Amino acid sequence: MVKPLLFGMIGLIFAWLFYERYWKWHSCIDQALSSCVTPDGANLTSGGMMWGVLSAVFIALAMLSLLLRRWR
């Protein structure tokens, strides 16, 4: 049960990073067509979507681990 929990936690961390680094600012990034500077000075780019991909991979691994565990 440790593997699915670990994969799920990592997936949730990446989901949070995706939200903070891309989704919250996606309209600003789309309008600028390159990058967006937040009020605190952070420069965000569309590369923040990478966190969403990593999140999906780890959440899929968590679900796959759970399914394989139940089949055994």
C-alpha positions in Angstrom: 0.0 0.0 0.0 3.1 2.3 0.3 3.6 2.5 -3.5 0.2 3.8 -4.5 0.3 6.3 -1.6 3.7 7.5 -2.5 2.8 7.9 -6.2 -0.4 9.7 -5.2 1.4 12.1 -3.0 4.0 12.9 -5.6 1.2 13.4 -8.1 -0.6 15.8 -5.8 2.5 17.8 -5.3 3.0 18.1 -9.0 -0.6 19.0 -9.4 -0.2 21.9 -6.9 2.9 23.0 -8.8 1.0 22.9 -12.1 -1.7 25.1 -10.6 0.7 27.6 -9.0 3.2 27.8 -11.9 0.8 27.6 -14.9 -3.0 27.3 -14.5 -3.5 30.3 -12.2 -1.7 32.5 -14.7 -2.6 30.8 -18.0 -4.6 33.7 -19.4 -1.6 36.1 -18.8 0.8 33.7 -20.4 -1.5 33.2 -23.4 -1.9 37.0 -23.9 1.9 37.6 -23.7 2.6 34.6 -25.9 5.8 34.0 -24.1 6.0 34.7 -20.4 4.2 36.5 -17.7 5.7 38.3 -14.6 3.7 37.9 -11.4 3.3 40.7 -8.9 6.0 39.1 -6.7 8.5 39.1 -9.6 8.3 35.4 -10.7 8.6 34.9 -14.5 6.2 32.2 -15.6 6.2 30.5 -19.0 4.1 27.9 -20.7 6.7 25.4 -19.6 4.7 25.2 -16.4 2.5 22.7 -18.2 5.3 20.2 -17.6 4.1 19.9 -14.0 0.6 18.9 -15.2 2.1 16.1 -17.3 4.2 14.8 -14.4 1.1 15.0 -12.2 -0.9 12.9 -14.6 1.9 10.3 -14.9 2.2 9.8 -11.1 -1.5 9.7 -10.5 -1.8 7.1 -13.3 1.0 5.1 -11.7 -0.8 5.3 -8.3 -4.1 4.0 -9.9 -2.2 1.3 -11.8 -0.4 0.2 -8.6 -3.8 0.0 -6.8 -5.3 -2.1 -9.6 -2.4 -4.5 -9.8 -2.4 -4.9 -6.0 -6.1 -5.8 -6.1 -5.6 -8.4 -8.9 -3.0 -10.3 -6.9 
